[in-house]
Amino acid sequence: QELRNVIDKLAQFVARNGPEFEKMTMEKQKDNPKFSFLFGGEYFGYYKYKLAIEQQQ
């Protein structure tokens, strides 16, 4: 649940602030397991799905 909140919030921020924000987050959080979904894995699809929805709003 906490991870889902992180993903949802990040998707909102990236939708608003653009891909540069995502890139910056990836650089800052590369060693943080909570953000491992940015680099693929189990929750990557959910993140991309949420991002697409946020970008449509």
C-alpha positions as CSV (number, residue, x, y, z in Angstrom):
1,Q,0.0,0.0,0.0
2,E,2.8,2.4,0.9
3,L,4.6,1.6,-2.4
4,R,1.4,2.2,-4.3
5,N,1.1,5.6,-2.8
6,V,4.7,6.4,-3.8
7,I,4.0,5.2,-7.4
8,D,0.8,7.2,-7.6
9,K,2.4,10.4,-6.3
10,L,5.4,10.1,-8.6
11,A,3.1,9.4,-11.6
12,Q,1.3,12.6,-10.8
13,F,4.5,14.7,-10.4
14,V,6.0,13.2,-13.6
15,A,2.8,13.9,-15.5
16,R,2.9,17.5,-14.4
17,N,6.6,18.2,-14.6
18,G,7.7,16.1,-17.5
19,P,10.2,13.3,-18.2
20,E,13.0,15.4,-16.8
21,F,11.5,15.0,-13.3
22,E,11.4,11.3,-13.8
23,K,15.0,11.2,-14.9
24,M,16.0,13.4,-11.9
25,T,14.1,11.1,-9.5
26,M,15.8,8.0,-11.1
27,E,19.2,9.6,-10.5
28,K,18.5,10.7,-6.9
29,Q,16.7,7.4,-5.9
30,K,18.8,4.9,-7.8
31,D,19.9,3.2,-4.5
32,N,16.5,3.4,-2.8
33,P,14.7,0.1,-3.1
34,K,11.4,2.0,-2.7
35,F,12.0,3.4,-6.2
36,S,13.2,0.2,-7.9
37,F,10.0,0.2,-9.9
38,L,11.4,3.0,-12.0
39,F,14.0,0.6,-13.3
40,G,11.7,-2.3,-14.3
41,G,10.4,-5.2,-12.2
42,E,7.2,-6.0,-10.7
43,Y,5.6,-2.6,-10.4
44,F,7.0,-1.0,-13.5
45,G,3.9,-1.7,-15.5
46,Y,1.7,-0.3,-12.9
47,Y,3.8,2.9,-12.7
48,K,3.6,3.3,-16.5
49,Y,-0.1,2.7,-16.4
50,K,-0.7,5.3,-13.7
51,L,1.6,7.8,-15.6
52,A,-0.5,7.3,-18.8
53,I,-3.7,8.0,-16.9
54,E,-2.3,11.1,-15.1
55,Q,-1.0,12.4,-18.5
56,Q,-4.5,12.2,-19.9
57,Q,-6.0,14.4,-17.2
